Amino acid sequence: MPRNLQILAGVGRVVELEVSGPATQRSVLDALEASHPALLGTMRDAVTKKRRPMVRFFACEEDLSDEPLDAPLPDEVASGKEPLLIIGAIAGGRR
């Protein structure tokens, strides 16, 4: 999780969650926001639930950011063998 969100939520780099039902980006974010309400609206819009443009999701060395929110996460993530990485994208360029 991006450092600024770690500070906001009062957590470290790794957050373990219990997710009910199928493991999807939506269910993970629902569980994360439920257990850390300070994160509500930071990674996705609080009303539309769409991912914020500068937040990316990775698992098993794949960028899942453009996958549907309800697509199943890889089995390795669902079983807890691999993490779902939430990364703050870096923007910038030359001046």
KOLGU-4560 file (N, C-alpha, C; in nm, 3 decimals, padded with zeros to 5 digits):
<recs>
<n_xx: 00.086 n_yy: -00.116 n_zz: 00.000 ca_xx: 00.000 ca_yy: 00.000 ca_zz: 00.000 c_xx: 00.092 c_yy: 00.123 c_zz: 00.000 mol: A seq: 1 type: MET>
<n_xx: 00.053 n_yy: 00.227 n_zz: -00.074 ca_xx: 00.135 ca_yy: 00.348 ca_zz: -00.077 c_xx: 00.157 c_yy: 00.404 c_zz: 00.064 mol: A seq: 2 type: PRO>
<n_xx: 00.275 n_yy: 00.459 n_zz: 00.085 ca_xx: 00.314 ca_yy: 00.509 ca_zz: 00.219 c_xx: 00.214 c_yy: 00.610 c_zz: 00.275 mol: A seq: 3 type: ARG>
<n_xx: 00.165 n_yy: 00.701 n_zz: 00.192 ca_xx: 00.070 ca_yy: 00.800 ca_zz: 00.244 c_xx: -00.058 c_yy: 00.734 c_zz: 00.296 mol: A seq: 4 type: ASN>
<n_xx: -00.100 n_yy: 00.625 n_zz: 00.232 ca_xx: -00.219 ca_yy: 00.555 ca_zz: 00.279 c_xx: -00.189 c_yy: 00.471 c_zz: 00.402 mol: A seq: 5 type: LEU>
<n_xx: -00.066 n_yy: 00.420 n_zz: 00.413 ca_xx: -00.026 ca_yy: 00.349 ca_zz: 00.535 c_xx: -00.037 c_yy: 00.441 c_zz: 00.655 mol: A seq: 6 type: GLN>
<n_xx: 00.013 n_yy: 00.563 n_zz: 00.638 ca_xx: 00.009 ca_yy: 00.662 ca_zz: 00.747 c_xx: -00.136 c_yy: 00.697 c_zz: 00.781 mol: A seq: 7 type: ILE>
<n_xx: -00.217 n_yy: 00.722 n_zz: 00.680 ca_xx: -00.357 ca_yy: 00.757 ca_zz: 00.700 c_xx: -00.432 c_yy: 00.649 c_zz: 00.777 mol: A seq: 8 type: LEU>
<n_xx: -00.406 n_yy: 00.523 n_zz: 00.740 ca_xx: -00.477 ca_yy: 00.411 ca_zz: 00.803 c_xx: -00.411 c_yy: 00.364 c_zz: 00.932 mol: A seq: 9 type: ALA>
<n_xx: -00.287 n_yy: 00.409 n_zz: 00.957 ca_xx: -00.217 ca_yy: 00.365 ca_zz: 01.076 c_xx: -00.175 c_yy: 00.220 c_zz: 01.069 mol: A seq: 10 type: GLY>
<n_xx: -00.131 n_yy: 00.178 n_zz: 00.949 ca_xx: -00.090 ca_yy: 00.039 ca_zz: 00.928 c_xx: 00.051 c_yy: 00.035 c_zz: 00.868 mol: A seq: 11 type: VAL>
<n_xx: 00.106 n_yy: -00.083 n_zz: 00.862 ca_xx: 00.236 ca_yy: -00.103 ca_zz: 00.798 c_xx: 00.220 c_yy: -00.135 c_zz: 00.651 mol: A seq: 12 type: GLY>
<n_xx: 00.329 n_yy: -00.183 n_zz: 00.592 ca_xx: 00.327 ca_yy: -00.213 ca_zz: 00.448 c_xx: 00.235 c_yy: -00.329 c_zz: 00.414 mol: A seq: 13 type: ARG>
<n_xx: 00.217 n_yy: -00.421 n_zz: 00.508 ca_xx: 00.135 ca_yy: -00.540 ca_zz: 00.483 c_xx: 00.011 c_yy: -00.534 c_zz: 00.571 mol: A seq: 14 type: VAL>
<n_xx: -00.103 n_yy: -00.554 n_zz: 00.509 ca_xx: -00.231 ca_yy: -00.558 ca_zz: 00.581 c_xx: -00.296 c_yy: -00.691 c_zz: 00.545 mol: A seq: 15 type: VAL>
<n_xx: -00.325 n_yy: -00.771 n_zz: 00.645 ca_xx: -00.394 ca_yy: -00.897 ca_zz: 00.621 c_xx: -00.542 c_yy: -00.877 c_zz: 00.644 mol: A seq: 16 type: GLU>
<n_xx: -00.622 n_yy: -00.933 n_zz: 00.554 ca_xx: -00.767 ca_yy: -00.915 ca_zz: 00.559 c_xx: -00.840 c_yy: -01.047 c_zz: 00.550 mol: A seq: 17 type: LEU>
<n_xx: -00.955 n_yy: -01.053 n_zz: 00.612 ca_xx: -01.049 ca_yy: -01.162 ca_zz: 00.591 c_xx: -01.151 c_yy: -01.113 c_zz: 00.489 mol: A seq: 18 type: GLU>
<n_xx: -01.160 n_yy: -01.181 n_zz: 00.377 ca_xx: -01.251 ca_yy: -01.142 ca_zz: 00.271 c_xx: -01.361 c_yy: -01.247 c_zz: 00.262 mol: A seq: 19 type: VAL>
<n_xx: -01.485 n_yy: -01.201 n_zz: 00.273 ca_xx: -01.596 ca_yy: -01.295 ca_zz: 00.260 c_xx: -01.634 c_yy: -01.308 c_zz: 00.114 mol: A seq: 20 type: SER>
<n_xx: -01.668 n_yy: -01.427 n_zz: 00.074 ca_xx: -01.705 ca_yy: -01.452 ca_zz: -00.065 c_xx: -01.583 c_yy: -01.461 c_zz: -00.154 mol: A seq: 21 type: GLY>
<n_xx: -01.605 n_yy: -01.455 n_zz: -00.285 ca_xx: -01.494 ca_yy: -01.465 ca_zz: -00.379 c_xx: -01.394 c_yy: -01.350 c_zz: -00.363 mol: A seq: 22 type: PRO>
<n_xx: -01.267 n_yy: -01.380 n_zz: -00.381 ca_xx: -01.162 ca_yy: -01.277 ca_zz: -00.371 c_xx: -01.156 c_yy: -01.201 c_zz: -00.503 mol: A seq: 23 type: ALA>
<n_xx: -01.200 n_yy: -01.076 n_zz: -00.499 ca_xx: -01.196 ca_yy: -00.987 ca_zz: -00.614 c_xx: -01.136 c_yy: -00.855 c_zz: -00.567 mol: A seq: 24 type: THR>
<n_xx: -01.101 n_yy: -00.768 n_zz: -00.661 ca_xx: -01.053 ca_yy: -00.636 ca_zz: -00.619 c_xx: -01.160 c_yy: -00.567 c_zz: -00.534 mol: A seq: 25 type: GLN>
<n_xx: -01.285 n_yy: -00.578 n_zz: -00.576 ca_xx: -01.393 ca_yy: -00.513 ca_zz: -00.502 c_xx: -01.404 c_yy: -00.567 c_zz: -00.360 mol: A seq: 26 type: ARG>
<n_xx: -01.402 n_yy: -00.699 n_zz: -00.344 ca_xx: -01.418 ca_yy: -00.756 ca_zz: -00.210 c_xx: -01.299 c_yy: -00.723 c_zz: -00.120 mol: A seq: 27 type: SER>
<n_xx: -01.179 n_yy: -00.717 n_zz: -00.178 ca_xx: -01.061 ca_yy: -00.679 ca_zz: -00.099 c_xx: -01.072 c_yy: -00.533 c_zz: -00.057 mol: A seq: 28 type: VAL>
<n_xx: -01.107 n_yy: -00.445 n_zz: -00.149 ca_xx: -01.120 ca_yy: -00.303 ca_zz: -00.115 c_xx: -01.235 c_yy: -00.281 c_zz: -00.016 mol: A seq: 29 type: LEU>
<n_xx: -01.345 n_yy: -00.354 n_zz: -00.033 ca_xx: -01.455 ca_yy: -00.344 ca_zz: 00.064 c_xx: -01.406 c_yy: -00.380 c_zz: 00.204 mol: A seq: 30 type: ASP>
<n_xx: -01.332 n_yy: -00.491 n_zz: 00.215 ca_xx: -01.280 ca_yy: -00.536 ca_zz: 00.344 c_xx: -01.178 c_yy: -00.438 c_zz: 00.401 mol: A seq: 31 type: ALA>
<n_xx: -01.093 n_yy: -00.385 n_zz: 00.314 ca_xx: -00.991 ca_yy: -00.289 ca_zz: 00.358 c_xx: -01.055 c_yy: -00.161 c_zz: 00.409 mol: A seq: 32 type: LEU>
<n_xx: -01.153 n_yy: -00.109 n_zz: 00.336 ca_xx: -01.222 ca_yy: 00.013 ca_zz: 00.379 c_xx: -01.306 c_yy: -00.009 c_zz: 00.504 mol: A seq: 33 type: GLU>
<n_xx: -01.363 n_yy: -00.129 n_zz: 00.518 ca_xx: -01.443 ca_yy: -00.160 ca_zz: 00.638 c_xx: -01.354 c_yy: -00.167 c_zz: 00.762 mol: A seq: 34 type: ALA>
<n_xx: -01.234 n_yy: -00.224 n_zz: 00.747 ca_xx: -01.146 ca_yy: -00.237 ca_zz: 00.863 c_xx: -01.064 c_yy: -00.110 c_zz: 00.889 mol: A seq: 35 type: SER>
<n_xx: -01.051 n_yy: -00.024 n_zz: 00.787 ca_xx: -00.975 ca_yy: 00.101 ca_zz: 00.800 c_xx: -01.055 c_yy: 00.214 c_zz: 00.732 mol: A seq: 36 type: HIS>
<n_xx: -01.159 n_yy: 00.265 n_zz: 00.799 ca_xx: -01.248 ca_yy: 00.364 ca_zz: 00.739 c_xx: -01.178 c_yy: 00.490 c_zz: 00.689 mol: A seq: 37 type: PRO>
<n_xx: -01.061 n_yy: 00.521 n_zz: 00.741 ca_xx: -00.988 ca_yy: 00.639 ca_zz: 00.694 c_xx: -00.950 c_yy: 00.626 c_zz: 00.548 mol: A seq: 38 type: ALA>
<n_xx: -00.950 n_yy: 00.504 n_zz: 00.495 ca_xx: -00.913 ca_yy: 00.482 ca_zz: 00.355 c_xx: -01.031 c_yy: 00.499 c_zz: 00.260 mol: A seq: 39 type: LEU>
<n_xx: -01.150 n_yy: 00.514 n_zz: 00.312 ca_xx: -01.269 ca_yy: 00.529 ca_zz: 00.227 c_xx: -01.250 c_yy: 00.647 c_zz: 00.132 mol: A seq: 40 type: LEU>
<n_xx: -01.261 n_yy: 00.619 n_zz: 00.003 ca_xx: -01.248 ca_yy: 00.722 ca_zz: -00.099 c_xx: -01.107 c_yy: 00.751 c_zz: -00.145 mol: A seq: 41 type: GLY>
<n_xx: -01.008 n_yy: 00.682 n_zz: -00.089 ca_xx: -00.869 ca_yy: 00.711 ca_zz: -00.126 c_xx: -00.822 c_yy: 00.631 c_zz: -00.247 mol: A seq: 42 type: THR>
<n_xx: -00.862 n_yy: 00.506 n_zz: -00.257 ca_xx: -00.818 ca_yy: 00.420 ca_zz: -00.367 c_xx: -00.921 c_yy: 00.410 c_zz: -00.479 mol: A seq: 43 type: MET>
<n_xx: -01.044 n_yy: 00.439 n_zz: -00.442 ca_xx: -01.152 ca_yy: 00.441 ca_zz: -00.540 c_xx: -01.252 c_yy: 00.547 c_zz: -00.496 mol: A seq: 44 type: ARG>
<n_xx: -01.326 n_yy: 00.597 n_zz: -00.591 ca_xx: -01.425 ca_yy: 00.699 ca_zz: -00.562 c_xx: -01.528 c_yy: 00.642 c_zz: -00.465 mol: A seq: 45 type: ASP>
<n_xx: -01.561 n_yy: 00.719 n_zz: -00.362 ca_xx: -01.654 ca_yy: 00.671 ca_zz: -00.259 c_xx: -01.794 c_yy: 00.647 c_zz: -00.313 mol: A seq: 46 type: ALA>
<n_xx: -01.834 n_yy: 00.717 n_zz: -00.418 ca_xx: -01.969 ca_yy: 00.703 ca_zz: -00.473 c_xx: -01.973 c_yy: 00.602 c_zz: -00.587 mol: A seq: 47 type: VAL>
<n_xx: -01.888 n_yy: 00.622 n_zz: -00.688 ca_xx: -01.892 ca_yy: 00.536 ca_zz: -00.806 c_xx: -01.817 c_yy: 00.405 c_zz: -00.788 mol: A seq: 48 type: THR>
<n_xx: -01.727 n_yy: 00.401 n_zz: -00.690 ca_xx: -01.642 ca_yy: 00.284 ca_zz: -00.662 c_xx: -01.542 c_yy: 00.254 c_zz: -00.772 mol: A seq: 49 type: LYS>
<n_xx: -01.519 n_yy: 00.351 n_zz: -00.862 ca_xx: -01.419 ca_yy: 00.334 ca_zz: -00.968 c_xx: -01.280 c_yy: 00.363 c_zz: -00.911 mol: A seq: 50 type: LYS>
<n_xx: -01.183 n_yy: 00.288 n_zz: -00.960 ca_xx: -01.044 ca_yy: 00.303 ca_zz: -00.917 c_xx: -00.993 c_yy: 00.443 c_zz: -00.947 mol: A seq: 51 type: ARG>
<n_xx: -00.921 n_yy: 00.499 n_zz: -00.853 ca_xx: -00.856 ca_yy: 00.627 ca_zz: -00.875 c_xx: -00.746 c_yy: 00.607 c_zz: -00.979 mol: A seq: 52 type: ARG>
<n_xx: -00.724 n_yy: 00.704 n_zz: -01.068 ca_xx: -00.629 ca_yy: 00.685 ca_zz: -01.178 c_xx: -00.485 c_yy: 00.661 c_zz: -01.135 mol: A seq: 53 type: PRO>
<n_xx: -00.444 n_yy: 00.712 n_zz: -01.022 ca_xx: -00.304 ca_yy: 00.697 ca_zz: -00.981 c_xx: -00.281 c_yy: 00.581 c_zz: -00.885 mol: A seq: 54 type: MET>
<n_xx: -00.377 n_yy: 00.490 n_zz: -00.876 ca_xx: -00.363 ca_yy: 00.371 ca_zz: -00.792 c_xx: -00.366 c_yy: 00.249 c_zz: -00.883 mol: A seq: 55 type: VAL>
<n_xx: -00.268 n_yy: 00.162 n_zz: -00.866 ca_xx: -00.256 ca_yy: 00.043 ca_zz: -00.951 c_xx: -00.260 c_yy: -00.081 c_zz: -00.862 mol: A seq: 56 type: ARG>
<n_xx: -00.310 n_yy: -00.191 n_zz: -00.918 ca_xx: -00.322 ca_yy: -00.318 ca_zz: -00.847 c_xx: -00.242 c_yy: -00.424 c_zz: -00.922 mol: A seq: 57 type: PHE>
<n_xx: -00.156 n_yy: -00.495 n_zz: -00.850 ca_xx: -00.073 ca_yy: -00.600 ca_zz: -00.909 c_xx: -00.086 c_yy: -00.727 c_zz: -00.827 mol: A seq: 58 type: PHE>
<n_xx: -00.080 n_yy: -00.841 n_zz: -00.896 ca_xx: -00.075 ca_yy: -00.971 ca_zz: -00.829 c_xx: -00.007 c_yy: -01.069 c_zz: -00.923 mol: A seq: 59 type: ALA>
<n_xx: 00.076 n_yy: -01.154 n_zz: -00.867 ca_xx: 00.143 ca_yy: -01.258 ca_zz: -00.945 c_xx: 00.214 c_yy: -01.199 c_zz: -01.068 mol: A seq: 60 type: CYS>
<n_xx: 00.280 n_yy: -01.086 n_zz: -01.047 ca_xx: 00.358 ca_yy: -01.017 ca_zz: -01.150 c_xx: 00.272 c_yy: -00.968 c_zz: -01.268 mol: A seq: 61 type: GLU>
<n_xx: 00.144 n_yy: -00.947 n_zz: -01.245 ca_xx: 00.054 ca_yy: -00.896 ca_zz: -01.349 c_xx: -00.015 c_yy: -00.769 c_zz: -01.300 mol: A seq: 62 type: GLU>
<n_xx: -00.032 n_yy: -00.674 n_zz: -01.391 ca_xx: -00.106 ca_yy: -00.552 ca_zz: -01.362 c_xx: -00.254 c_yy: -00.583 c_zz: -01.378 mol: A seq: 63 type: ASP>
<n_xx: -00.327 n_yy: -00.577 n_zz: -01.268 ca_xx: -00.470 ca_yy: -00.607 ca_zz: -01.269 c_xx: -00.555 c_yy: -00.481 c_zz: -01.267 mol: A seq: 64 type: LEU>
<n_xx: -00.491 n_yy: -00.366 n_zz: -01.281 ca_xx: -00.560 ca_yy: -00.239 ca_zz: -01.264 c_xx: -00.678 c_yy: -00.219 c_zz: -01.359 mol: A seq: 65 type: SER>
<n_xx: -00.668 n_yy: -00.270 n_zz: -01.479 ca_xx: -00.775 ca_yy: -00.250 ca_zz: -01.576 c_xx: -00.872 c_yy: -00.368 c_zz: -01.583 mol: A seq: 66 type: ASP>
<n_xx: -00.853 n_yy: -00.465 n_zz: -01.496 ca_xx: -00.946 ca_yy: -00.579 ca_zz: -01.490 c_xx: -01.076 c_yy: -00.532 c_zz: -01.425 mol: A seq: 67 type: GLU>
<n_xx: -01.187 n_yy: -00.595 n_zz: -01.457 ca_xx: -01.313 ca_yy: -00.561 ca_zz: -01.390 c_xx: -01.300 c_yy: -00.581 c_zz: -01.238 mol: A seq: 68 type: PRO>
<n_xx: -01.361 n_yy: -00.494 n_zz: -01.161 ca_xx: -01.351 ca_yy: -00.503 ca_zz: -01.015 c_xx: -01.402 c_yy: -00.635 c_zz: -00.959 mol: A seq: 69 type: LEU>
<n_xx: -01.493 n_yy: -00.699 n_zz: -01.032 ca_xx: -01.549 ca_yy: -00.825 ca_zz: -00.983 c_xx: -01.486 c_yy: -00.948 c_zz: -01.045 mol: A seq: 70 type: ASP>
<n_xx: -01.378 n_yy: -00.931 n_zz: -01.121 ca_xx: -01.305 ca_yy: -01.046 ca_zz: -01.176 c_xx: -01.234 c_yy: -01.117 c_zz: -01.061 mol: A seq: 71 type: ALA>
<n_xx: -01.235 n_yy: -01.249 n_zz: -01.061 ca_xx: -01.166 ca_yy: -01.322 ca_zz: -00.954 c_xx: -01.017 c_yy: -01.292 c_zz: -00.955 mol: A seq: 72 type: PRO>
<n_xx: -00.961 n_yy: -01.276 n_zz: -00.836 ca_xx: -00.817 ca_yy: -01.261 ca_zz: -00.824 c_xx: -00.752 c_yy: -01.398 c_zz: -00.844 mol: A seq: 73 type: LEU>
<n_xx: -00.624 n_yy: -01.401 n_zz: -00.880 ca_xx: -00.557 ca_yy: -01.531 ca_zz: -00.897 c_xx: -00.570 c_yy: -01.617 c_zz: -00.772 mol: A seq: 74 type: PRO>
<n_xx: -00.573 n_yy: -01.748 n_zz: -00.792 ca_xx: -00.587 ca_yy: -01.841 ca_zz: -00.680 c_xx: -00.479 c_yy: -01.820 c_zz: -00.574 mol: A seq: 75 type: ASP>
<n_xx: -00.358 n_yy: -01.786 n_zz: -00.617 ca_xx: -00.249 ca_yy: -01.764 ca_zz: -00.521 c_xx: -00.279 c_yy: -01.649 c_zz: -00.426 mol: A seq: 76 type: GLU>
<n_xx: -00.349 n_yy: -01.548 n_zz: -00.475 ca_xx: -00.388 ca_yy: -01.435 ca_zz: -00.391 c_xx: -00.503 c_yy: -01.476 c_zz: -00.300 mol: A seq: 77 type: VAL>
<n_xx: -00.602 n_yy: -01.542 n_zz: -00.357 ca_xx: -00.719 ca_yy: -01.584 ca_zz: -00.279 c_xx: -00.679 c_yy: -01.678 c_zz: -00.165 mol: A seq: 78 type: ALA>
<n_xx: -00.577 n_yy: -01.760 n_zz: -00.188 ca_xx: -00.534 ca_yy: -01.855 ca_zz: -00.084 c_xx: -00.437 c_yy: -01.791 c_zz: 00.016 mol: A seq: 79 type: SER>
<n_xx: -00.389 n_yy: -01.671 n_zz: -00.012 ca_xx: -00.297 ca_yy: -01.604 ca_zz: 00.078 c_xx: -00.151 c_yy: -01.634 c_zz: 00.051 mol: A seq: 80 type: GLY>
<n_xx: -00.122 n_yy: -01.709 n_zz: -00.056 ca_xx: 00.018 ca_yy: -01.741 ca_zz: -00.089 c_xx: 00.090 c_yy: -01.621 c_zz: -00.151 mol: A seq: 81 type: LYS>
<n_xx: 00.017 n_yy: -01.539 n_zz: -00.223 ca_xx: 00.073 ca_yy: -01.420 ca_zz: -00.289 c_xx: -00.008 c_yy: -01.298 c_zz: -00.247 mol: A seq: 82 type: GLU>
<n_xx: 00.057 n_yy: -01.182 n_zz: -00.238 ca_xx: -00.016 ca_yy: -01.061 ca_zz: -00.200 c_xx: -00.084 c_yy: -00.993 c_zz: -00.319 mol: A seq: 83 type: PRO>
<n_xx: -00.184 n_yy: -00.914 n_zz: -00.288 ca_xx: -00.238 ca_yy: -00.817 ca_zz: -00.383 c_xx: -00.166 c_yy: -00.688 c_zz: -00.351 mol: A seq: 84 type: LEU>
<n_xx: -00.090 n_yy: -00.637 n_zz: -00.444 ca_xx: -00.013 ca_yy: -00.515 ca_zz: -00.422 c_xx: -00.094 c_yy: -00.395 c_zz: -00.469 mol: A seq: 85 type: LEU>
<n_xx: -00.103 n_yy: -00.295 n_zz: -00.384 ca_xx: -00.168 ca_yy: -00.169 ca_zz: -00.417 c_xx: -00.059 c_yy: -00.065 c_zz: -00.422 mol: A seq: 86 type: ILE>
<n_xx: -00.037 n_yy: -00.010 n_zz: -00.539 ca_xx: 00.077 ca_yy: 00.078 ca_zz: -00.564 c_xx: 00.027 c_yy: 00.216 c_zz: -00.608 mol: A seq: 87 type: ILE>
<n_xx: 00.088 n_yy: 00.318 n_zz: -00.553 ca_xx: 00.063 ca_yy: 00.454 ca_zz: -00.600 c_xx: 00.147 c_yy: 00.477 c_zz: -00.725 mol: A seq: 88 type: GLY>
<n_xx: 00.084 n_yy: 00.507 n_zz: -00.837 ca_xx: 00.156 ca_yy: 00.527 ca_zz: -00.963 c_xx: 00.240 c_yy: 00.652 c_zz: -00.955 mol: A seq: 89 type: ALA>
<n_xx: 00.349 n_yy: 00.651 n_zz: -01.027 ca_xx: 00.439 ca_yy: 00.766 ca_zz: -01.034 c_xx: 00.414 c_yy: 00.836 c_zz: -01.167 mol: A seq: 90 type: ILE>
<n_xx: 00.389 n_yy: 00.963 n_zz: -01.160 ca_xx: 00.368 ca_yy: 01.042 ca_zz: -01.281 c_xx: 00.479 c_yy: 01.146 c_zz: -01.292 mol: A seq: 91 type: ALA>
<n_xx: 00.506 n_yy: 01.184 n_zz: -01.408 ca_xx: 00.608 ca_yy: 01.287 ca_zz: -01.426 c_xx: 00.672 c_yy: 01.273 c_zz: -01.562 mol: A seq: 92 type: GLY>
<n_xx: 00.769 n_yy: 01.349 n_zz: -01.581 ca_xx: 00.839 ca_yy: 01.345 ca_zz: -01.709 c_xx: 00.944 c_yy: 01.453 c_zz: -01.714 mol: A seq: 93 type: GLY>
<n_xx: 00.991 n_yy: 01.474 n_zz: -01.829 ca_xx: 01.095 ca_yy: 01.575 ca_zz: -01.847 c_xx: 01.032 c_yy: 01.712 c_zz: -01.852 mol: A seq: 94 type: ARG>
<n_xx: 01.108 n_yy: 01.807 n_zz: -01.811 ca_xx: 01.063 ca_yy: 01.946 ca_zz: -01.820 c_xx: 01.117 c_yy: 02.008 c_zz: -01.946 mol: A seq: 95 type: ARG>
</recs>
